[in-house]
Amino acid sequence: MIRDYWGEFGSGRLQTRRFLFLWILLVVAFILIGLAIGASIGVAEHLVGGNIAEAQATLRNYLSVPAIIVIVVLGILFLIAKLNIIAKRARDVGLPGWITAIVIAGLVGATSQYSDPQTNGGLGMILVLILALIPTNALRRSAS
């Protein structure tokens, strides 16, 4: 599974079920990490007696640089994993892997700037589902 996310950058392939499993697992991990960060802020608030302003000041004074580093590193790891599994699935259907992954990321990023906040992420989900539902080798050119 680690190789699926962070290995075989130029040659790996993922079939539909494995791709969907890895995608859902990545989304769940992202949500759980977000919840853990929120819970840690809540615990910090509780430890300083329920004063949110004091908790924020304490966290800012002691954890600002390490927290930023951890969040940036986690963000990069999630981005690499997401792009890598998209690239592997694209190669499996017959598209150029990394070009497809970067185009999908660019489309999702560009449209999220101009879309309604309630539907933000809808295009990304549609593109992932389309990529997931295309059969293996459906777009591969046959050698003739």
C-alpha positions as CSV (number, residue, x, y, z in Angstrom):
1,M,0.0,0.0,0.0
2,I,2.9,2.4,0.7
3,R,4.3,1.6,-2.7
4,D,0.9,2.5,-4.2
5,Y,1.0,5.9,-2.6
6,W,4.6,6.9,-2.6
7,G,6.4,4.4,-5.0
8,E,6.6,3.4,-8.6
9,F,6.2,7.0,-9.8
10,G,6.8,6.3,-13.5
11,S,5.6,2.7,-14.0
12,G,2.8,1.7,-11.6
13,R,-0.8,0.9,-12.6
14,L,-3.9,0.6,-10.5
15,Q,-7.1,-1.2,-11.5
16,T,-10.5,0.3,-10.6
17,R,-11.2,-1.4,-7.2
18,R,-7.7,-0.8,-5.9
19,F,-7.8,2.8,-7.0
20,L,-11.2,3.4,-5.3
21,F,-10.0,1.7,-2.1
22,L,-6.8,3.8,-2.0
23,W,-8.7,7.0,-2.8
24,I,-11.3,6.4,-0.1
25,L,-8.5,5.5,2.4
26,L,-6.7,8.7,1.6
27,V,-9.8,10.8,2.1
28,V,-10.6,9.1,5.4
29,A,-7.0,9.6,6.6
30,F,-7.2,13.3,5.6
31,I,-10.4,13.7,7.6
32,L,-9.0,11.8,10.6
33,I,-5.9,14.0,10.7
34,G,-8.1,17.1,10.5
35,L,-10.2,15.8,13.4
36,A,-7.1,15.0,15.4
37,I,-5.8,18.5,14.9
38,G,-9.2,19.9,16.0
39,A,-9.3,17.7,19.0
40,S,-5.8,18.7,20.1
41,I,-6.9,22.3,19.9
42,G,-9.9,21.5,22.0
43,V,-7.7,19.7,24.6
44,A,-5.4,22.7,24.7
45,E,-8.4,24.9,25.3
46,H,-9.6,22.6,28.1
47,L,-6.1,22.6,29.7
48,V,-6.0,26.4,30.0
49,G,-9.4,26.5,31.7
50,G,-11.7,26.9,28.7
51,N,-10.4,30.3,27.5
52,I,-10.1,30.0,23.8
53,A,-8.0,33.2,23.4
54,E,-5.5,32.0,26.0
55,A,-5.3,28.5,24.3
56,Q,-4.7,30.1,20.9
57,A,-1.9,32.3,22.4
58,T,-0.3,29.4,24.1
59,L,-0.4,27.2,21.0
60,R,0.9,30.1,18.9
61,N,3.8,30.7,21.3
62,Y,4.9,27.1,21.7
63,L,3.8,25.2,18.6
64,S,3.6,27.6,15.7
65,V,6.8,26.6,13.8
66,P,6.6,22.8,14.5
67,A,2.9,22.8,13.7
68,I,3.5,24.6,10.4
69,I,6.3,22.2,9.5
70,V,4.1,19.2,10.3
71,I,1.1,20.5,8.3
72,V,3.3,21.4,5.3
73,V,5.0,17.9,5.3
74,L,1.6,16.2,5.7
75,G,0.1,18.3,2.9
76,I,3.0,17.4,0.6
77,L,2.7,13.7,1.4
78,F,-1.1,13.8,0.7
79,L,-0.5,15.7,-2.5
80,I,2.1,13.2,-3.8
81,A,0.0,10.2,-2.8
82,K,-3.1,11.7,-4.5
83,L,-1.3,12.6,-7.7
84,N,0.6,9.2,-7.8
85,I,-2.6,7.1,-7.5
86,I,-4.3,9.3,-10.2
87,A,-1.2,8.9,-12.5
88,K,-1.2,5.1,-11.9
89,R,-4.9,4.8,-12.7
90,A,-4.5,7.0,-15.8
91,R,-1.7,4.7,-17.0
92,D,-3.9,1.7,-16.5
93,V,-6.6,3.1,-18.8
94,G,-4.1,4.1,-21.4
95,L,-3.5,7.8,-20.7
96,P,-0.2,9.5,-19.9
97,G,0.0,9.2,-16.1
98,W,1.6,12.3,-14.7
99,I,0.3,14.6,-17.4
100,T,-3.2,13.4,-16.6
101,A,-2.7,13.8,-12.9
102,I,-1.4,17.4,-13.2
103,V,-4.2,18.3,-15.6
104,I,-6.8,17.0,-13.2
105,A,-5.2,18.8,-10.3
106,G,-5.1,22.0,-12.3
107,L,-8.7,21.7,-13.4
108,V,-9.9,21.1,-9.9
109,G,-7.7,23.9,-8.5
110,A,-8.8,26.4,-11.2
111,T,-12.5,25.6,-10.9
112,S,-12.5,25.7,-7.1
113,Q,-11.5,29.4,-7.3
114,Y,-14.6,30.2,-9.3
115,S,-17.2,27.8,-7.9
116,D,-19.7,28.0,-5.1
117,P,-18.2,27.0,-1.7
118,Q,-21.0,24.4,-1.2
119,T,-20.0,22.6,-4.4
120,N,-16.3,23.0,-4.0
121,G,-14.8,19.6,-4.8
122,G,-17.6,18.4,-7.0
123,L,-15.5,18.5,-10.1
124,G,-12.7,16.6,-8.5
125,M,-15.0,13.9,-7.4
126,I,-16.6,13.7,-10.9
127,L,-13.2,13.4,-12.5
128,V,-12.1,10.8,-10.1
129,L,-15.2,8.7,-10.7
130,I,-14.8,9.1,-14.5
131,L,-11.2,7.9,-14.2
132,A,-12.3,5.1,-11.9
133,L,-15.0,3.9,-14.2
134,I,-13.1,3.7,-17.4
135,P,-12.1,0.1,-18.1
136,T,-8.5,-1.0,-18.0
137,N,-6.7,-0.4,-21.3
138,A,-9.8,1.3,-22.8
139,L,-7.8,4.3,-24.2
140,R,-4.6,2.4,-25.0
141,R,-3.6,2.6,-28.6
142,S,-3.3,-0.9,-30.2
143,A,-0.1,-1.8,-31.9
144,S,-1.0,-2.1,-35.6
